[in-house]
């Protein structure tokens, strides 16, 4: 199961970069994403970033993955220019892998 949230405020490009490249297991460097659900409720999440990839080659749009402070897997899109995007919070790592297509559901037909 995944929860979809709109990011209404988030880190700068430098903060996102440092969260990935200047952190370790002994010294985490989480970034804060302020989100809003479809009902208009706002929530702030500290996310430990584990992966960032270019979304469109502009150097300002990113696909990211990581974990909340409570250990739940997250993934999403974020623009460091607009400081907006969206994020999915998953119940388990298996849910995230199913969502991204890395593993299939047991009862799903095999792909050819």
Secondary structure as GFF3:
##gff-version 3
##sequence-region A 1 112
A	DSSP	beta_strand	2	9	.	.	.	ID=ss1
A	DSSP	alpha_helix	13	21	.	.	.	ID=ss2
A	DSSP	beta_strand	31	36	.	.	.	ID=ss3
A	DSSP	beta_strand	42	54	.	.	.	ID=ss4
A	DSSP	beta_strand	61	68	.	.	.	ID=ss5
A	DSSP	beta_strand	73	79	.	.	.	ID=ss6
A	DSSP	beta_strand	84	90	.	.	.	ID=ss7
A	DSSP	alpha_helix	93	100	.	.	.	ID=ss8
###
